[in-house]
Structures are given as C-alpha cells and as structure tokens.
C-alpha cells in the first residue's frame, strides 16, 4: 500500500494546551454508524457543544436527533434557528437547510442553494463555526462519498483550530477524508476508535 | 445575546460598512440580517463581479445604482417552490380556511413572496375551497426582479413537475396540470389565479403595516433576520392581524426565541401555524 496514510495522534501535552470551546463534525455515506462509535464514547459529564452535519435526503424530516438521543449519555437536540449554542449538548442539523453558527454563538438556518449538492453542507457549518470560535474550535471529518467538508476543515485549520480526519483506510467511504487530506495536513488522522478517545481528551474537564 | 468572543475581522468590518452604505444610499436595510449567510452571499457576489474585496464592491455600489440592483439579486435568496412543506398547506386547508370562510372578505399577506410560488399555491388552494373570489392576497417582497417574475407566473417546467407531488400531498383536489399551460421548458400559470393578488414592494425592515389581514404567511424569511429584526417583523404581523388572526412560518422557524412567544398561541405546532393570542 503505497498511498497508505500513517495514523497520527498529537501529543497529549499539545492537546492540553488547547482551549477548545466547541466541536463540529461532518459525515456523509456511512456517517451514522461512524457517529454512533465516535459519540458513543462521550461521558455523561461531557461539557462542550458538539455540532454535527450528516448529509441527508432533502424534504424528509431528519430523525438523527431522536435516534442519537436514545443512544448517547449526553443531551441531544436538533439545532434550531436563533437558539443559543449551549454546552454539554450534541446538536444535529435539520434536513433541507444549511446550518451556521453566528459570531454571537447562536444557530442560524438558511435556504441558500445546496453546496456540492448538499444541504445541509459541512463546509457551511465549518466555515461559520471557524469565524465564530477561531482557534477555540475542533473539527472532525469522517466517512463520506463527497468532497464537502474539505474546504471547511481547512478554514478551521487556518483560523488556528484543531482538525481531525478519519483514517481513509478505516472509513466506510474514503472520498471525504481523502479530499480533506488533499487540502491540508490535519492535527490527527486516526481510525474511529482513536478519534473517539481524542474527542474526549478535547474537553478540558476530561483531559488528564 | 452575548458579545462575540473575538474582535471582528477586516472582512466583517467591511461587510458591516457595506450594509451601512447600502442603507444610507438606497434605503435597503440589511443591517440586521444574520452575518454568516450574508457573508457567504457577498463572497459569492465578489466572485461573480470579479472583485477582490468588499471595500471595492462598496465603492462601486455607492456610485452606480445598476451595480446595487445586481448586488440585490445576491443579497436576497430567490429560492422558493410551490406547496413547499405540503403538511403546512394541508393544515391551512383543514384548520385555517374553514375559519377564514366565516369572513365576508378574506385578506392574506404573503410576506417575502420571492418569485411568487407561494402566492400561486395559496390562490390554487383558495380556488379549490371556493374562497378565491372574495380573497385579497398581498404578496410582498423587497426584490423588484423577483416581484416582476411573480407577476408573470411563469416557472421552469421541470421544477413545476416536481411540485406536483407537493400539491397532491397538500390536499390538492385536481390534476396540477389543470393550472398551467406548458410551452417549451416553461409552465405559465392561469393568470386568473392571481387576478386579485397585489404584488408589491414592502420591506419588513423599514416599512409599516399597510392592511388588516386574517392570515400572514411568512416562510423562510425570518431565518435570515437577527432577533431584533425578527421582532420587528413579528410586530408588523401582530399589528396587521385581526383578532385571533393566523400566522404561518417556515417549517424550521419558530417564535420561541422572539419577544412575541407569548403573543401567539400554537395552532398546529409541527406545521408552524400560530394564532394571535386574545
């Protein structure tokens, strides 16, 4: 395997120095299974907001918030327009709208045309979150059959935030992680279980 | 709302100045629109105009009304469809129109009508319920290009075919194709549908109430407003609506985070239909 990506994990000391205030996650094909693994590791005492975009078919209500609420130990909500981004909560984007985080740290929805055939778009969420949180943001990009998220993750990196990509060899569909790796070298490239441990470390309350 | 944690970037300052300039020069008030979407739309306009910075765009907008007219097409979002969210129209048909029927004349305000898809949807539904004859629909928007398209009632045929399912799910009683004639790749809707629709320029940011209405339908407009402007718009709707009048919003919009949460009662919560509290 000449094009194998060597899994990389940042040293704990580097993680501990970061003040992460929010986490954004993008996933597409294979994303629900991947997210069950990734978010399944969050302890009940988890304190950060986590905002997730999964590509969904248009004009169908998203059931993600309901499905994950039954499976996770933290509070799960669908992100609502103008609602404040609250700690200790996992948010899912509704279908058929783009989800942004405003600088004042509340959610906004938009019916702008799809980006890369996707609405919600991972790029839209990540770019707006990078503006809102600057270096205090962590972005995760998982499995998917589309290039959405590569630009957004780059923007998080450029704003000084932390970026992590699922190891393409571990991803159900590797197009999305590979597209991200083509744009910048993220802070971490790991299989899901490694990302799960890393995610928990990002909450300053749980970092040891 | 809390103050942003970081100071605004050069681009964000430029964006704010551009909106201030547009307001001073052309009286279009985009200053209380939410920032993230506005930033994306101006970035898109910069690419299309081939300009390097928002300041350059501001320079041209200030001096050339034609450039502003073009920019306006980027700042507003002309995305609409007929019978969007069929459950909303079904709830209107079943729960709201039977009440409107008790009024001698029916007045409906479609605020932010864009290119008219919702006005035609409403007119079709009113005709099927036997109410169009005595209904007056005010369909308003800030974009003159969209309003002109709305008046023409000509939509891409491919899109209209896609609206057929929406129409059927919304309780439609006929074949959707009864309402339009297809020519080439366009569908022209029966002009008699909108004979009593007034398409007019009206801004929820700067204008006041113009009529008493029994139903205000304003869908996927408030999501582009910050809370200050949302409250202004909801204030206009509240003022326009008669006693126990109806308000319909977009499927992901809500008055829960506004100052008007207590002044409307939910009628059909999932469909976002409210009733003015007595």
Interface residues (C-beta under 8 A of the other chain):
Chain A: X21 X80 X81 X82 X83 X84 X94 X97 X98 X100 X101 X102 X103 X104 X105 X106 X108 X109 X110 X111 X112 X113 X124 X127 X128 X131 X132 X133 X134 X136
Chain B: X1 X2 X3 X4 X5 X6 X8 X9 X12 X34 X35 X36 X37 X39 X40 X41 X77 X79 X220 X222 X223 X224 X227 X230 X252 X253 X254 X256 X257 X258
